[in-house]
Amino acid sequence: MSTAKNAARVAKGSSAFRRVARAGFVVVGLVHLLIGVIAISIASGAGGDADQDGAMEQIRRTPIGGLLLTAMVVGLVALAAWQIAGVFLMADPHESRKWGRRVKAAAISLAYLVVAGMALIYALGGRADSEKASQGLSAWILSAPGGAVMLVLIGLTVVGVGAGFVIGGVTRAFERELRLPAGAVRPGVLTFGVIGYIAKGVAVIVTGVLVVAAAWTRDPEKAAGLDGALHSLMALPYGRALLWLVGAGLAVYGIFCFVRARLARM
């Protein structure tokens, strides 16, 4: 453990590593910005996959798509490593709170690594389908003894994560993670953070609800991931307007992540 802590301290003390990790926030922002734009496009009557693989496909179609995707992999892996380093150096007088923060940081790191893996697949010319992967995993869980209960718990956990984003946006909890400047810039950054966090929370909550629905009906096709969640908003009253608002909010979250790359406490 002491060796891991020493390595974490070295990583945290490296300005070069810190700059690469900050670039990871730019990557996260770009992905969310593209997902938001695709969601707005869907709400306006066009098609598209409003999820990570849809965003990766859009990036790959650019003249320097392969180079961009490779840079995204590096940034996301560095950001995940930064989170993991923070886990080893985390100190808190309350043991339960410390472990709660460690679990959260580990989950965030895993999410970054998953997106990095998808970017690598697209950089190498492949293609990933997160919707089919989600449905396949749900089918596998449902086939196991007690699988429906397990899938409900997973769905409720996802809903809880989404609720955490909404609450974080409303209470501006993200403010603690930023070094906010004084003056006119500060209110703008906070506004973008509030809107972005709430929109992302809504998208994640709907994704979790679909997982619970898949378990309840024993139909893994309902667990269609983020793209399925955003498309499902269209079935609600004023669904097109709601999807447009969520898509715009996700785009705002992407812009907030660009700002976070500059202002994050690291």
C-alpha positions as CSV (number, residue, x, y, z in Angstrom):
1,M,0.0,0.0,0.0
2,S,2.9,2.4,0.8
3,T,4.3,1.8,-2.7
4,A,1.0,2.6,-4.2
5,K,0.7,5.8,-2.2
6,N,4.2,6.8,-3.2
7,A,3.3,6.3,-6.8
8,A,0.1,8.3,-6.3
9,R,2.1,11.2,-4.8
10,V,4.5,11.2,-7.7
11,A,1.6,11.2,-10.2
12,K,-0.2,14.0,-8.3
13,G,3.0,16.0,-8.2
14,S,3.7,15.8,-11.9
15,S,2.7,19.0,-13.7
16,A,2.9,17.2,-17.1
17,F,0.6,14.4,-15.9
18,R,-1.8,16.9,-14.4
19,R,-2.0,18.7,-17.8
20,V,-2.8,15.4,-19.6
21,A,-5.4,14.6,-17.0
22,R,-7.0,18.0,-17.5
23,A,-7.3,17.2,-21.2
24,G,-9.4,14.3,-20.1
25,F,-12.1,16.7,-19.0
26,V,-12.0,18.2,-22.5
27,V,-12.6,14.8,-23.9
28,V,-15.6,14.2,-21.6
29,G,-16.9,17.6,-22.6
30,L,-16.6,16.9,-26.3
31,V,-18.4,13.6,-26.0
32,H,-21.3,15.2,-24.0
33,L,-21.5,18.1,-26.4
34,L,-21.8,15.8,-29.4
35,I,-24.4,13.6,-27.6
36,G,-26.4,16.8,-26.8
37,V,-26.2,17.9,-30.4
38,I,-27.4,14.5,-31.7
39,A,-30.2,14.5,-29.2
40,I,-31.3,18.0,-30.4
41,S,-31.1,16.6,-34.0
42,I,-33.4,13.7,-33.0
43,A,-35.9,16.1,-31.3
44,S,-35.9,18.1,-34.5
45,G,-36.9,15.1,-36.6
46,A,-33.5,13.7,-37.7
47,G,-31.9,10.4,-36.7
48,G,-28.7,9.4,-34.9
49,D,-27.4,7.5,-32.0
50,A,-27.4,9.9,-29.0
51,D,-24.8,8.0,-26.9
52,Q,-21.0,7.5,-26.7
53,D,-20.7,5.4,-29.8
54,G,-22.7,7.9,-31.8
55,A,-20.3,10.6,-30.6
56,M,-17.3,8.5,-31.5
57,E,-18.6,7.9,-35.0
58,Q,-19.0,11.6,-35.6
59,I,-15.4,12.2,-34.4
60,R,-14.1,9.4,-36.6
61,R,-15.7,11.0,-39.7
62,T,-13.6,14.1,-39.3
63,P,-10.4,14.4,-41.4
64,I,-8.2,13.8,-38.3
65,G,-10.7,11.5,-36.6
66,G,-8.1,8.7,-35.9
67,L,-5.7,11.2,-34.3
68,L,-8.4,12.8,-32.2
69,L,-9.7,9.4,-30.9
70,T,-6.1,8.4,-30.0
71,A,-5.7,11.7,-28.1
72,M,-9.0,11.0,-26.4
73,V,-7.8,7.6,-25.2
74,V,-4.7,9.2,-23.6
75,G,-6.6,12.0,-21.9
76,L,-9.3,9.7,-20.5
77,V,-6.8,7.1,-19.2
78,A,-4.8,9.9,-17.6
79,L,-7.9,11.3,-16.0
80,A,-8.9,7.8,-14.7
81,A,-5.4,7.4,-13.3
82,W,-5.6,10.7,-11.6
83,Q,-8.9,9.7,-9.9
84,I,-7.3,6.4,-8.8
85,A,-4.3,8.2,-7.4
86,G,-6.7,10.4,-5.4
87,V,-8.2,7.2,-4.0
88,F,-4.9,6.1,-2.5
89,L,-4.2,9.5,-1.0
90,M,-7.7,10.1,0.3
91,A,-7.9,11.0,3.9
92,D,-11.0,11.5,6.0
93,P,-11.4,11.1,9.8
94,H,-14.7,9.3,9.2
95,E,-13.9,5.8,7.8
96,S,-17.3,5.2,6.3
97,R,-17.2,8.6,4.5
98,K,-13.7,7.9,3.2
99,W,-14.8,4.5,1.8
100,G,-17.8,6.1,0.2
101,R,-15.7,8.7,-1.5
102,R,-13.3,5.9,-2.6
103,V,-16.1,3.9,-4.2
104,K,-17.4,7.0,-6.0
105,A,-13.9,7.8,-7.3
106,A,-13.4,4.2,-8.4
107,A,-16.7,4.2,-10.2
108,I,-15.9,7.5,-12.0
109,S,-12.5,6.1,-13.1
110,L,-14.2,2.9,-14.4
111,A,-16.6,5.1,-16.5
112,Y,-13.7,7.0,-18.0
113,L,-11.9,3.8,-18.8
114,V,-15.0,2.4,-20.5
115,V,-15.3,5.5,-22.7
116,A,-11.5,5.3,-23.4
117,G,-11.9,1.7,-24.5
118,M,-14.7,2.7,-26.9
119,A,-12.5,5.5,-28.3
120,L,-9.7,3.0,-28.9
121,I,-12.0,0.6,-30.7
122,Y,-13.1,3.5,-33.1
123,A,-9.5,4.7,-33.4
124,L,-8.5,1.2,-34.7
125,G,-11.4,1.2,-37.2
126,G,-13.8,-0.9,-35.2
127,R,-17.3,-0.1,-34.0
128,A,-19.0,-0.6,-30.6
129,D,-22.7,-0.7,-29.9
130,S,-23.4,0.3,-26.4
131,E,-27.2,-0.3,-26.8
132,K,-26.7,-4.0,-27.8
133,A,-24.0,-4.4,-25.1
134,S,-26.5,-3.1,-22.5
135,Q,-29.2,-5.4,-23.7
136,G,-26.9,-8.4,-23.9
137,L,-25.7,-7.8,-20.3
138,S,-29.3,-7.4,-19.1
139,A,-30.3,-10.7,-20.9
140,W,-27.4,-12.5,-19.2
141,I,-28.3,-11.2,-15.8
142,L,-31.9,-12.1,-16.3
143,S,-31.0,-15.7,-17.2
144,A,-29.2,-16.1,-13.8
145,P,-31.1,-17.2,-10.6
146,G,-32.5,-14.1,-9.0
147,G,-31.4,-12.2,-12.1
148,A,-34.5,-10.0,-12.2
149,V,-33.9,-8.8,-8.6
150,M,-30.3,-8.1,-9.4
151,L,-31.2,-6.1,-12.5
152,V,-33.7,-4.1,-10.5
153,L,-31.0,-3.2,-8.0
154,I,-28.6,-2.2,-10.8
155,G,-31.3,-0.1,-12.3
156,L,-32.1,1.6,-9.0
157,T,-28.3,2.2,-8.5
158,V,-28.2,4.0,-11.9
159,V,-31.3,6.0,-10.9
160,G,-29.5,6.9,-7.7
161,V,-26.5,8.1,-9.6
162,G,-28.7,10.2,-11.8
163,A,-30.4,11.7,-8.8
164,G,-27.0,12.5,-7.4
165,F,-26.2,14.6,-10.5
166,V,-29.6,16.4,-10.2
167,I,-29.0,17.1,-6.5
168,G,-25.4,18.1,-7.2
169,G,-26.7,20.6,-9.8
170,V,-29.4,22.0,-7.6
171,T,-27.1,22.4,-4.6
172,R,-24.1,23.4,-6.7
173,A,-22.0,20.7,-5.0
174,F,-19.6,20.7,-8.0
175,E,-18.4,24.1,-6.9
176,R,-16.2,22.5,-4.3
177,E,-14.2,20.8,-7.1
178,L,-13.4,24.1,-8.9
179,R,-11.1,27.0,-8.3
180,L,-13.7,29.6,-9.4
181,P,-12.5,33.1,-10.4
182,A,-14.1,36.2,-9.0
183,G,-16.0,38.6,-11.2
184,A,-18.5,38.2,-14.0
185,V,-17.2,34.7,-15.1
186,R,-18.2,33.0,-11.8
187,P,-22.0,33.2,-12.2
188,G,-21.8,32.0,-15.8
189,V,-19.7,28.9,-14.8
190,L,-22.1,28.1,-12.0
191,T,-25.1,28.5,-14.3
192,F,-23.6,26.1,-16.8
193,G,-22.8,23.7,-14.1
194,V,-26.3,23.7,-12.6
195,I,-28.0,23.2,-16.0
196,G,-25.5,20.6,-17.2
197,Y,-25.6,18.5,-14.0
198,I,-29.4,18.5,-13.9
199,A,-29.7,17.5,-17.6
200,K,-27.1,14.7,-17.2
201,G,-29.0,13.5,-14.1
202,V,-32.3,13.4,-16.0
203,A,-30.7,11.3,-18.8
204,V,-29.1,8.9,-16.3
205,I,-32.3,8.5,-14.3
206,V,-34.3,7.6,-17.4
207,T,-31.5,5.1,-18.4
208,G,-31.9,3.5,-14.9
209,V,-35.7,3.4,-15.2
210,L,-35.4,1.5,-18.5
211,V,-33.2,-1.1,-16.7
212,V,-35.8,-1.5,-14.0
213,A,-38.5,-1.8,-16.7
214,A,-36.4,-4.5,-18.4
215,A,-36.2,-6.4,-15.1
216,W,-39.9,-5.9,-14.3
217,T,-41.1,-7.1,-17.8
218,R,-38.2,-9.6,-18.2
219,D,-37.5,-8.0,-21.6
220,P,-33.8,-7.1,-21.9
221,E,-34.6,-5.1,-25.1
222,K,-36.0,-2.3,-22.9
223,A,-32.5,-1.8,-21.4
224,A,-31.4,0.2,-24.4
225,G,-28.8,2.5,-22.8
226,L,-28.5,6.2,-23.1
227,D,-29.7,6.4,-26.7
228,G,-32.8,4.4,-25.8
229,A,-33.4,6.6,-22.8
230,L,-33.2,9.8,-24.8
231,H,-35.4,8.3,-27.5
232,S,-37.9,7.2,-24.9
233,L,-38.5,10.8,-23.9
234,M,-40.2,11.3,-27.2
235,A,-43.1,9.1,-26.1
236,L,-43.9,11.4,-23.2
237,P,-46.2,14.4,-23.3
238,Y,-44.3,17.3,-24.9
239,G,-41.6,14.7,-25.4
240,R,-40.0,16.4,-28.4
241,A,-39.5,19.6,-26.4
242,L,-38.3,17.7,-23.4
243,L,-35.7,15.8,-25.5
244,W,-34.6,19.2,-27.0
245,L,-34.1,20.6,-23.5
246,V,-32.2,17.6,-22.2
247,G,-30.1,17.6,-25.3
248,A,-29.3,21.3,-24.9
249,G,-28.5,20.6,-21.2
250,L,-26.1,17.8,-22.1
251,A,-24.4,20.2,-24.6
252,V,-24.1,22.7,-21.8
253,Y,-22.6,20.0,-19.6
254,G,-20.0,19.4,-22.3
255,I,-19.1,23.1,-22.3
256,F,-19.0,23.1,-18.5
257,C,-16.4,20.2,-18.7
258,F,-14.3,22.4,-21.0
259,V,-14.3,25.1,-18.3
260,R,-13.6,22.4,-15.7
261,A,-10.5,21.4,-17.5
262,R,-9.1,24.8,-16.7
263,L,-10.6,25.4,-13.2
264,A,-10.7,21.9,-11.6
265,R,-8.8,21.5,-8.3
266,M,-6.0,19.1,-9.2
